[in-house]
Amino acid sequence: MEFFLVGLISLFFIGYYLYLNFKEVKIKKAEKAVKTGDLDTALSIFMESLRKNPNDIETIWHLGNINEEKQLYPEAIGYYTKLIEIGKESKFFSIFELYKRVGLLYRKLGRDQEALDYLMQAFNIISSSKDVLYNIASIVFSQKFYYRALPFFEKALNGYKNNHDFLKDYGLCLLMVDKFEEALPLFDAAVKLDNYDYKKRFMLAYTYFKLGYLSKAKELIEETANKYKDSMDIKELFFAIKMLY
């Protein structure tokens, strides 16, 4: 009887070892398929793995990644939110990363309020992530809550000093609350980084104008209107003329 029990236990451990080894081989095959761009093969392997173990967090993570890579954003969100519900982390992801990814994916779908909900959860975990800060600021700004958006723009500035679009957005938010002196260096830096965007140049000229630097505003408007007149629509040309006179 004792010999029988030892044999049974041995068979169990041998079977379990073979199962883990087989699983590891399949996972490595799937990960290799992802690296080579064969996402359908990887998806098939991970879906089979999920059917056998519906709560395997690393399988769910890989499925979220693959669907995100395939631009199947609602499916990716579904996997990531399932991981949030499970509440466990792994070497591949943290809870912060899950909230951040879901928020950014909702932004890609144009569902900004849902994006904001998840990004705020990410912010509450790590308050220094530049991507999270910028996206929260952009959403709140689009909702016309300018004073609420400003602290998020300010905190994100160190991470985006060389990003002309961020500087423009931050500057615009400052303009909306009449903080022209603070907006001026932002627009100036944005124009230096992206000298070919006439809209940024108009914003800089408008800021000069509001601060009373009329000659600088006029000079910049004339230069911009002459250089980019073929790219501007009638409203923009009218704005340029109005600024000049």
Secondary structure, DSSP 8 states (H G I E B T S, - for coil): -HHHHHHHHHHHHHHHHHHHHHHHHHHHHHHHHHHTT-HHHHHHHHHHHHHH-TT-HHHHHHHHHHHHHTT-HHHHHHHHHHHHHHT---SS--HHHHHHHHHHHHHHTT-HHHHHHHHHHHHHH-TT-HHHHHHHHHHHHHTT-HHHHHHHHHHHGGG-TT-HHHHHHHHHHHHHTT-HHHHHHHHHHHHHH-TT-HHHHHHHHHHHHHTT-HHHHHHHHHHHHHHHTTT--HHHHHHHHHHH-
